Amino acid sequence: MNMKQIDSRGLFEDSYLIEGITEGECRSIFLDWAIGIPVGQDPKAWIKIVLQQYQPKNPDHPMTKVLSEGLGAVNKKGRRGGRKGREIDG
């Protein structure tokens, strides 16, 4: 898998070039990209490849933060919906 396959529209490349891009704008770009991941593909693996490409030169960029958070969200297991999702643990 290469970056052209993972980011065919160049969303990440462009986001890292935009001066002053906000975290909110990065989240929007990330979500646009994420809904395009084909069924059956591992989003965690794709996010890791994008981070390997951009994080070393852009550790403090808002997109790096969003990608890292996205990776953490993929790592969480289970869904807490309905009544259980509204209950306070403790």
N, C-alpha and C positions, 0 to 999 in steps of 0.2 A: 504494500500500500504506500503510495506517495502523496505528497501534498496536493498535487493537481487533482488526484482522485478524491481526496478528502475535502478540499476547498476549491471545487471547480469554478466557482464564481469569484474567487479571490477576496472573499469577505474579510478574512483575517488579515491578509496582506494589506488591504486597504485600511482596515481599522488601526493597524499599527503605524500607518503613515499619517493619519489625521491628527494634526496638532490640536491639543485641547479637548480631545474626545472625552466624554464623560462615562462614568461607570454605567449609568442608565442606558446610554446609547450602545455601549458594548453589550449589555444584557440583551437588548433588542436584536442586535446583530447575531449574537450567540443563539438566541431562540429561533431566529429565522434559519440559521444553519442547521440547528439540531432537528427541526422538523423535517429536514431534507435527508436525514440519515436513512438509508434503505432498511426496511424490515429485515431482521436477521443479522444485521451488523452490530458490532460491539461498540457503543458510543464511548465507553471508557477507553478503549484502545485508540480510537480516533482522537479523543481529547489529548491523550498522552503524546501522540505524534505531533499535534499542533503545538503543545507546550514545549516539546523538545526543539521544535523549529524556532520559536519566538522568545521563550522565556529567558534564555541565557543573555540576550542583548537587551531585553526589556523587562527586567524583574519587577519594576515598580509601575508598569503600565496597567491601566484599568482593565484591559482585555486579559492580561495575564491573571489578574485577580478573579475575573469572571470565569475564566477557563478552569482555574484551580477550584473554585467553588462548585463549578459544574461537575468536575471530577469527583469531588466529595459527595455531591448529591447522587451521583450514579452509584457510589459505594454503599449508600444507605439501603437497608433491606426492609421490605415489608411496607404495607400501607395501613394507615390508621384512619379509616373512614367511618362514617355513621356515628353512632353514639360513642364508640370506643375512641374515635378521633377527637371528640370534644371533651372527654374526661381528662382530668388532671392526674398525672402519675404521682404516686407518692404514698 
